[in-house]
C-alpha cells in the first residue's frame, strides 16, 4: 500500500471490466505498511471507486511449526524463514524500511492525504470478521483461471502455493515488480561536474536498498522483504513476467511527466494519486526526486495489462516494455553453504531441515540478519557481500526461465513531451470518465465542513498542569477519555505525547485526534515521539517485536478493535507537511499543518508555565518520550512536579509473573517497562518525584465484569457508551478467542488516570521502595524491577486501594453529563454533514 502501489491499483481499477475484472486485493504486511491502517485505506479507495464488491484480504493468525507444517491462514506478518506459530517475531528484512518520515508512518497515512481526501464507507476491519489473505486467495483462484500481480513481498502468495499446490493450475500468469538482474542503480551518484568532495553511495548497485547497501548492494525491496518466499514463487512452474529495476530505472517520474500529471486531475482518482505523488516529491530528502523516484508498481500494472491484452500466447510484444527471457533464480542465503552459524532458522537446530530442504543446498548458507550484519561487511569496502533477495542470472539446474522487462518503451509520438509510452497511457486511463471515482470526502456529503471545537476556560481556575504520555493501546484511549472528563480546575491537560514503539503504530495518532475532537478538546497539542526504544537506533523492532502483529496486537490497536471508524473525524490529523524551519529540505504546500514532535509539545507547555507552576506527567506506555526529554532538556526535572508511571512488576511473596507473555524466558517484566528498559532506567532511577502503579495494582482493577456492570448502571453519555462498547468487545473477545487472553492488561491501565484524578479521594496505600531497573540488553531480564535496599533511589508504589470504590468512581465519572462529548460519533457527524447548518438555513 505504498504510493506506487496506489497508482498501480488505480490504473487497474480504471480498465474496462468486460476485459479485465479485478476480483480481489490482498495486502502485504511485512514491509512498507501496517495491516490495520492499510486495510482501512484500501476499503476507502474501493468505496470511492464504487467497488465494494472487490474482496479484500489481510493477515491471518495461522502459523508454521518447527517441522514445517503450514497451518491455515498464515498472515504473512513475518518472512517465511522466521514464521513460527504466532504473529510475534523479529523484523529481519523489514529493518530496511524506515519507520517514520518517508517510511511506514507516511505510507500508513498516505502522507496525511488519506484522511483529508478519501470518503468513508461502511466496510472496515472488524476482529474475526475480516477475510484473511489466504481465504481470499483460495476463494478467488479456486473459482477459475486467474492472473496474479505482485507488487510487494511474495510472502502471501508463496504460502498459498506451498499450502495449496493443487490450485497452481488455475494461475495463468504471474506479473511481479521486484529484483534487479542486470540493473545499475542511477541514484546516489556524484554529479559529473562536482567540485567538492563527494562519496558515491548506492550508485551502480544492482539493488535499491538505500538503507542497507553497505551490507547488500544486490537486493531490491520487494524481493528482499522475503527472499525465500520469492524463491518459492519463481520456482513454482507458473509462467512469470518480471518487471525488475532494470526496466523501472528507465522510467523515472521526470519533471515533464510530473507537470503533465499536474494538469490531468479531472477525476477524483487522478487527483488523489497526484496529491500522493506530490507529497512524496515535496518531502524527498534531496533535490534528485525526478531522477530517483520511479514508476515501479504502476509501470508493472501497465506491463501486466498490456501483456494480458496483447500477449495471450506469450509470443507477442508489450506496448510498454521491451522483454526478453533470462535464466534467473532468487538468492536466499550466502555461500559457503552448509555452515550453520545461527542465522538460518531453516537449518539451525534442525536434525531435518525445515520444509524438507536439502542439507548443504542453496538455502543452507548464512542468511542476512538485518541491515547491520558483520558477515555481510567487506573490510575496507563500502559495498557489502550479502546477496539475499538478489534475482541473479545463472545457468544450471537452479535456473528458472523468466520473461524479464529490460526497458520502458519510448513514446511513439516523438512530438510529445512525455518520453515514455506508459506515461501517455497512465494519464489517459486515470482521467477516463468510465469507471471513475464517485466522490471525495468533501463531495460525499452536501454540507461537509471542518470545525475545531475548543473550550472556553475564561474565569476558571486551573488545576494540575498535566501531560499524558501514551502508546495508544485500548486502555490508553479509555484513560484519555477519563482525563478529558476531569474538571479543568483539577486536571489541566495541556499536552499529549504518543510513542510508536508500543501497542500501536505511529499512524494511530489519528485516533487520538478523533477522541479529542469528540470531547471538544481540539486545543490540546499532540506530540509524536520516536518509534524505537532508547539506544536501539532509528530502524528495527527491538523489544516492540514482542507485541503480536495480528489479532490481539497491532492490527487491533491500530483500528481500536474496529471501532476507530465509529468516532467522529477530526479536522486535525497526522500529516507529512513540513518546513525548512523545522529541518525539512523544503517547505511543503501547507507547512503550518506540520505534526509537532513530543519534545516540541514539551517545550510549548513548559513555556506557558507560570512561575509557580510545574508539570505533572502520567505515562501509560514505554518511557521513551520522557527519557528523551530528560536527556535532552537539562532543566526538565526542575519543572516536573511529579510523574505517575503505569508499569513495572515488583515480585511479591507469591512469586507472581509479569505480563510479557510473548517472551516466556522473561518471567518478571511488565510490558511498558520491557518495551524500553533503558528509558525506564533513566526515568525511574532519577531524582524526580515518581509514583509507580505496578502490575499487582493494575490486576486489582482488571475485572471486566465488575466494571461493565457499573457502566451499565451509570448515566449514559456518548463517551460512556463508547467505552462500554469497547470494553464489552474486549471482554467478549477474551472469553471466546485464545488470541485475546491478555485483554485485562489494557483494562488495568486505566488505574493510572483514575488515581491521578481522584487519588486524594480514594482509600489507598503507598509505600516507598528503593528500586532499580534491569537494562542490560538481555531479553530474559530486561525491564524487570528489582527492589534494591542498597539503592538511594526511592519511588512511591501504589500498593492497595478499594477496588469496589474504584469501579464505581470510573462509571460515575464517565457517566457525568458535565464535560461530555461535543459530537458523539461518526454517525452523528454524517447526519450533520447531510443537512444544512442552522446558521445557513433560510428562516
Helices and strands as residue ranges (DSSP letters): H 3-13, E 24-26, H 35-48, E 55-57, G 80-82, G 94-96, H 104-108, G 110-112, H 113-117, H 133-142, E 146-150, H 155-163, G 165-170, E 171-177, H 221-224, H 227-234, E 240-243, H 245-248, H 255-262, H 268-282, H 289-292, H 296-310, E 321-330, G 354-356, G 374-376, E 391-393, E 400-408, H 421-430, H 441-444, E 464-470, H 474-484, E 491-498, G 506-508, H 509-518, E 525-528, G 544-546, H 554-559, G 564-566, G 580-582, G 591-593, H 598-608, E 615-619, H 624-632, G 636-639, E 640-646, H 671-674, H 677-684, E 690-693, H 695-699, H 704-713, H 718-736, G 738-740, H 744-748, H 750-758, G 759-761, E 764-773, E 785-787, E 794-801, H 803-814, H 826-833, G 838-840
